[in-house]
Amino acid sequence: MAVQPQGAPCWADAMFTDVEGAKSFYGDVLGWTFGESSTEFGNYTQCYADGKAVAAVVPPPPGHEDQSQWCLYFASPDAAATAGRIREAGGELLLEPMKVGDFGTMCLARDPSGVVFGVWQGDEHEGFEATAVPGAYCWAEVFTREPAKSDAFFPAVFSYRARQMQDDQVDFRLFDLGDDPVLGRMAMTEDFPPEVPPHINVYFTVGDCDAAVARATERGGMLRFGPVTTPFGRFAALSDPQGASFSVIDITTTEGEMPEVTDVS
């Protein structure tokens, strides 16, 4: 596929203490198959939907065994330059730009509100080989308790255009690249348990949301929200058995009118 524009979500991976358990769970829930573990790169294992690379799982490094969480990566033509903008915008570099063999260059960062994300400068590995098909990445949202910090940070780093949803019940913002929305931002309310940290919630596409939820809960996952049908699709928020949050969405089942959004100056 073509190289993604700067700021476009381009890859997702997660650390799991029990990688085989994660493979079994996501294989059942999302229909993934798995490549060979790369011992040269910490047993990094790619996940495939219908033969296309859509994500990866990896064991955690020592000292991080309790940190199962999906990480979303944003495309960059120059990871070092993006790292500089992250610092200038008040973010923190958790991992400085690092070349990963011939695959590309990555860094890990945290925004001023505590949201962790990655940056990927692709070389041989450009990122998702498929999106918005069953088993593949579809969408993501920044969940933060300090929305003003994230609202200033992400457009400063990735040159997003911001639009605010006009809804008295929820504080939700869209970040666009050109005319295309690529990322949402949801303000976390007191309804979120205090132990849930700020994070990026990744959505994976499914053919049937309710069936995916049933498979997930039967295999030890926890339903956090939904299923509910919206103008964007029928979705549900889940946690896997190791505590990593994610969502599933059937984009073919929709209901209601698209919400009004307005540009943010």
matplotlib code that plots the C-alpha trace (Angstrom):
import matplotlib.pyplot as plt

x = [0.0, 1.0, 3.1, 0.7, 0.7, 2.3, -0.1, -2.1, -2.5, -0.4, 0.2, -0.8, 0.8, 0.5, 2.6, 1.3, 3.0, 1.0, 1.5, 0.1, -3.0, -3.3, -3.0, -5.7, -8.0, -7.6, -7.5, -11.0, -12.5, -11.0, -10.1, -6.4, -3.7, -0.1, 3.4, 6.6, 8.0, 11.0, 13.6, 15.9, 13.3, 12.1, 9.7, 7.6, 4.8, 2.7, -1.1, -2.9, -6.5, -7.1, -3.4, -2.8, -0.7, -3.0, -1.2, 1.4, 1.9, 5.1, 6.2, 7.0, 10.5, 11.6, 9.8, 6.8, 4.9, 1.8, 1.4, -0.8, -2.1, -2.6, -0.3, -1.2, 1.6, 1.4, 3.1, 6.1, 8.5, 11.1, 10.8, 13.6, 11.9, 8.6, 10.3, 11.5, 8.0, 6.8, 9.2, 8.4, 4.7, 5.3, 5.3, 7.8, 9.9, 9.7, 11.9, 14.1, 14.0, 15.4, 16.0, 14.3, 16.4, 15.3, 11.7, 11.7, 12.4, 10.2, 9.8, 7.4, 6.1, 3.5, 1.4, 1.1, -2.1, -0.4, -1.5, 1.1, 1.6, 4.1, 5.7, 6.6, 8.9, 8.3, 10.9, 10.3, 7.4, 5.0, 2.3, -1.2, -1.7, -5.4, -7.9, -11.6, -12.1, -13.0, -10.1, -8.3, -7.9, -10.6, -10.5, -8.9, -9.7, -7.6, -9.2, -7.9, -8.9, -7.2, -8.6, -7.2, -3.7, -4.3, -6.2, -3.2, -0.6, -1.7, -2.4, 0.9, 2.8, 0.8, -0.8, -4.3, -7.4, -9.7, -13.5, -15.7, -18.8, -21.8, -23.2, -24.1, -23.7, -20.1, -16.9, -15.7, -13.3, -12.2, -8.7, -8.5, -5.8, -7.1, -10.8, -10.4, -11.0, -8.1, -8.4, -11.0, -10.5, -12.9, -12.8, -12.9, -15.6, -16.0, -17.7, -14.2, -12.7, -9.7, -7.4, -8.0, -5.2, -5.4, -4.9, -5.7, -8.6, -8.1, -11.1, -11.0, -13.5, -15.8, -18.6, -21.0, -20.4, -22.7, -21.1, -17.6, -18.6, -20.0, -16.8, -14.7, -16.7, -16.8, -13.0, -12.5, -12.8, -14.8, -17.5, -17.0, -19.7, -22.3, -23.0, -24.7, -25.6, -24.5, -24.3, -20.7, -21.5, -22.5, -19.7, -18.7, -15.8, -14.0, -11.0, -9.1, -8.3, -4.9, -6.5, -5.8, -8.7, -10.0, -13.2, -14.9, -17.1, -19.4, -19.3, -22.1, -24.7, -25.6, -28.4, -29.2, -27.9, -24.3, -23.7, -23.0, -19.3, -17.8, -14.3, -12.2, -10.3]
y = [0.0, 3.6, 5.4, 7.0, 10.8, 12.3, 11.9, 9.0, 6.0, 3.4, 0.5, -1.0, -3.5, -4.6, -6.2, -9.4, -11.4, -14.4, -14.0, -17.4, -16.5, -13.2, -15.1, -17.5, -14.8, -12.4, -15.4, -16.4, -12.9, -11.2, -14.2, -13.4, -15.8, -15.2, -15.1, -16.5, -14.8, -12.7, -13.6, -10.9, -8.3, -9.6, -12.3, -9.6, -11.5, -10.1, -10.7, -11.2, -10.8, -12.6, -12.8, -9.0, -7.7, -5.7, -5.6, -7.3, -8.8, -9.0, -10.1, -7.1, -6.2, -7.0, -4.7, -4.0, -7.3, -5.6, -3.1, -4.8, -2.1, -1.4, 1.2, 3.2, 4.4, 7.5, 7.8, 10.1, 10.8, 11.7, 10.2, 12.4, 15.6, 14.4, 13.6, 17.2, 18.5, 16.2, 17.9, 21.4, 20.7, 19.6, 15.8, 13.3, 10.9, 7.4, 5.9, 8.0, 7.3, 3.9, 2.0, -1.4, -3.4, -2.6, -2.3, 1.4, 3.7, 4.1, 6.1, 6.1, 9.2, 10.5, 13.6, 16.1, 14.5, 11.0, 9.4, 7.0, 6.5, 5.6, 7.2, 5.0, 6.0, 3.1, 1.5, -2.1, -2.2, 0.7, -0.3, -1.7, -3.8, -3.6, -1.4, -1.3, -4.9, -7.7, -8.2, -5.0, -1.6, 0.9, 3.9, 5.2, 7.7, 9.5, 9.1, 11.8, 13.5, 16.7, 17.3, 20.8, 19.4, 16.8, 19.3, 21.6, 18.8, 16.5, 19.3, 20.9, 17.7, 16.4, 19.5, 18.2, 20.3, 20.1, 19.9, 19.7, 17.6, 19.6, 17.4, 18.5, 14.9, 14.3, 16.3, 14.8, 16.2, 15.0, 15.5, 15.6, 15.3, 17.3, 16.3, 13.0, 12.4, 10.2, 10.4, 11.1, 12.7, 11.8, 13.6, 11.0, 11.7, 10.6, 7.5, 6.1, 4.2, 6.1, 3.1, 3.5, 5.6, 8.0, 6.0, 5.6, 3.2, 1.2, -0.1, -3.3, -4.1, -7.1, -8.4, -8.8, -6.8, -8.9, -12.1, -10.7, -9.5, -13.0, -14.6, -12.2, -12.6, -16.4, -16.3, -14.2, -10.7, -8.0, -5.9, -2.3, -0.6, -1.4, -2.9, 0.2, 1.3, 4.7, 6.6, 5.3, 1.6, -0.8, -1.0, -2.2, -1.5, -4.4, -5.5, -8.6, -11.2, -9.5, -6.1, -4.4, -2.2, -2.2, -1.8, -3.8, -2.1, -3.3, -0.4, -1.8, -1.5, 2.2, 4.1, 7.8, 11.0, 12.1, 14.6, 18.2, 19.2, 22.7, 23.9, 24.9, 28.1]
z = [0.0, -0.4, 2.2, 4.7, 5.1, 8.3, 11.2, 9.7, 12.0, 10.4, 12.9, 16.2, 18.6, 22.1, 24.8, 26.5, 29.3, 27.9, 24.2, 23.4, 25.4, 23.5, 20.1, 21.1, 22.3, 19.3, 16.9, 18.2, 18.5, 15.3, 13.2, 13.2, 12.1, 13.2, 11.6, 13.0, 16.1, 15.3, 18.0, 16.6, 17.6, 21.0, 19.6, 17.8, 16.1, 13.3, 13.2, 9.9, 8.7, 5.5, 4.8, 5.4, 8.2, 10.6, 14.0, 16.2, 19.6, 21.6, 25.1, 27.5, 28.4, 32.0, 34.4, 32.2, 32.7, 34.0, 31.2, 28.5, 26.3, 22.6, 21.2, 18.0, 15.7, 13.6, 10.2, 9.8, 7.0, 9.6, 13.1, 14.4, 13.3, 14.7, 18.0, 18.0, 17.6, 20.4, 22.8, 21.6, 22.1, 25.7, 25.2, 26.6, 24.6, 26.2, 23.5, 21.3, 17.5, 16.9, 13.7, 13.6, 11.1, 7.6, 8.6, 9.6, 12.5, 15.6, 18.7, 21.7, 23.3, 25.8, 25.4, 28.2, 29.5, 29.8, 26.5, 25.1, 21.4, 18.8, 15.7, 12.7, 9.8, 7.4, 5.2, 4.2, 6.6, 5.8, 8.3, 7.9, 4.8, 5.2, 7.1, 7.7, 6.7, 9.2, 11.6, 10.6, 12.2, 11.6, 13.9, 17.2, 19.9, 22.4, 25.9, 28.2, 31.5, 30.3, 26.9, 26.5, 26.7, 24.1, 21.9, 21.8, 21.5, 18.6, 16.0, 16.9, 16.2, 13.2, 11.7, 12.2, 11.6, 14.7, 14.7, 17.8, 18.0, 19.0, 21.8, 25.3, 26.6, 25.5, 24.9, 21.6, 19.0, 15.6, 14.2, 10.4, 7.7, 4.8, 4.5, 6.2, 10.0, 11.2, 15.0, 17.7, 21.1, 24.0, 27.3, 30.2, 32.7, 36.3, 34.9, 34.1, 37.0, 38.4, 37.7, 33.9, 32.6, 29.6, 26.5, 22.8, 22.2, 19.0, 17.0, 15.0, 12.3, 12.7, 10.5, 13.5, 16.7, 18.9, 17.8, 18.4, 21.9, 22.7, 21.6, 23.6, 26.9, 26.5, 26.3, 29.4, 28.0, 29.8, 28.1, 29.1, 27.0, 24.4, 22.0, 20.6, 17.1, 16.0, 12.7, 12.5, 13.1, 15.8, 18.3, 21.8, 24.1, 25.6, 27.7, 26.9, 29.6, 30.2, 30.7, 27.3, 26.1, 22.6, 20.7, 17.9, 15.3, 12.5, 10.1, 7.9, 10.7, 11.3, 12.8, 13.2, 11.6, 11.6, 14.4, 13.7, 14.0, 13.8, 13.1, 16.0, 15.5]

ax = plt.figure().add_subplot(projection="3d")
ax.plot(x, y, z, "-o")
ax.set_aspect("equal")
plt.show()
